[in-house]
């Protein structure tokens, strides 16, 4: 299986990956803005099909967030996610003497052991709390907090 790694992904391929891994689609304009404003984006392509992606969001200084690590189920366990994560972790190579970067990610439930292989610490621990999230949705002109919905939760 030949896999090419490219630094772009279409809105359609991005949302198709989300659905394939059990996540809800994101509104297309938001996806385009997110893709365009990523500090780093990598996509895995095999035989013309996008089979995985990952992104890094960064302030350009000392904070980075790895997001959207997605691999089609048929290609999971074949090293694609490992390669995507490895390329995201290459941001370490941008550091010069005396500099540091705080790399964050929010693992999907049960995926923590995969990220631990890259040196990430599971939270909570003795030095850090569990972390927190909030999902907001605008419906009928009103912004409200909602539970994170998976694709299979849609009506």
C-alpha positions in Angstrom: 0.0 0.0 0.0 1.6 3.3 -1.2 0.7 6.3 0.9 1.5 9.9 0.0 1.5 12.6 2.6 0.3 16.0 1.5 -0.2 19.3 3.2 -3.8 19.9 2.1 -7.3 18.4 2.5 -10.6 19.3 0.9 -13.6 20.3 3.1 -15.4 17.3 1.7 -12.6 14.8 2.5 -12.2 16.3 6.0 -15.9 15.9 6.8 -15.9 12.4 5.3 -13.2 11.4 7.7 -15.1 12.9 10.6 -18.1 10.8 9.7 -16.1 7.7 9.1 -14.6 7.9 12.6 -17.9 8.5 14.3 -17.7 12.3 14.7 -20.3 14.8 13.5 -19.7 16.9 10.4 -18.6 20.5 10.9 -20.3 23.3 8.9 -18.3 23.7 5.7 -17.3 27.4 6.1 -15.9 26.6 9.5 -14.0 23.7 8.1 -12.4 25.8 5.4 -11.4 28.5 7.9 -9.9 25.9 10.2 -8.0 24.2 7.4 -6.7 27.5 6.1 -5.6 28.7 9.6 -3.8 25.6 10.6 -0.2 26.1 11.5 0.4 22.6 10.1 -1.8 20.1 8.3 -0.9 16.7 7.0 -3.2 14.3 5.1 -2.5 10.7 4.1 -3.7 9.7 0.6 -3.7 6.2 -0.9 -4.8 5.5 -4.5 -6.5 9.0 -4.7 -8.5 8.5 -1.4 -7.8 10.6 1.7 -7.4 8.0 4.4 -6.2 10.2 7.3 -5.4 13.7 8.5 -4.0 15.6 11.5 -3.6 19.3 12.2 -1.6 21.6 14.5 -3.0 24.9 15.8 -0.3 27.2 17.2 0.1 30.7 18.6 3.5 30.7 16.8 5.3 31.1 20.2 5.2 28.4 22.9 1.7 26.9 22.7 0.5 24.2 20.2 -2.6 22.0 20.0 -2.7 18.8 17.9 -6.2 18.2 16.6 -8.3 16.2 14.2 -6.2 13.0 14.2 -8.4 10.8 12.1 -7.7 7.7 10.1 -10.3 5.7 8.2 -11.2 2.6 10.1 -10.0 0.3 7.3 -6.5 1.8 7.6 -6.2 2.0 11.4 -3.5 -0.2 12.9 -1.4 0.1 9.8 0.9 2.9 10.9 -0.9 5.8 9.3 -1.9 7.5 12.6 1.7 7.0 13.8 3.1 8.7 10.8 0.6 11.6 11.0 1.4 12.1 14.7 5.2 11.8 14.0 4.9 14.6 11.4 2.9 16.8 13.8 5.5 16.2 16.5 8.2 17.6 14.1 7.3 21.0 15.5 9.9 20.2 18.2 12.5 20.7 15.5 11.7 24.4 15.3 13.0 25.0 18.9 16.3 26.7 19.5 18.4 26.6 22.7 16.4 27.9 25.7 13.0 27.7 24.0 10.1 25.4 24.9 6.8 24.5 23.5 3.7 23.2 25.4 2.0 20.7 23.1 -1.6 19.9 24.0 -4.1 17.4 22.6 -7.4 15.9 23.6 -7.5 12.2 23.0 -10.7 10.4 22.1 -11.8 8.1 24.8 -9.7 4.9 24.9 -7.0 6.4 22.6 -4.7 7.6 25.4 -2.2 4.7 25.1 -1.6 5.6 21.5 -0.6 9.2 22.4 1.4 8.1 25.4 3.8 6.5 22.9 4.6 10.0 21.8 5.4 11.2 25.3 2.0 12.7 26.2 1.0 12.4 29.8 -2.5 11.2 30.7 -4.5 13.7 32.8 -5.4 14.2 35.5 -2.1 13.4 37.2 -0.2 14.8 40.2 0.8 17.9 38.2 -2.2 18.7 36.1 -6.0 18.5 36.3 -8.2 16.6 33.8 -8.6 19.6 31.4 -12.0 20.9 30.4 -14.0 21.5 27.3 -17.1 23.4 26.2 -19.1 22.8 23.0 -21.2 25.7 21.9 -23.8 25.7 19.1 -25.8 28.4 17.4 -29.3 27.3 16.6 -32.1 29.6 15.6 -29.8 32.6 16.3 -29.2 31.5 19.9 -25.9 30.3 21.2 -26.1 27.5 23.8 -23.9 24.9 25.4 -24.5 21.4 24.1 -23.2 17.9 24.6 -20.6 16.8 22.1 -22.5 14.9 19.5 -21.3 11.9 17.6 -22.4 11.2 14.0 -24.6 8.3 15.2 -26.4 10.7 17.6 -27.9 12.8 14.8 -31.7 12.5 14.3 
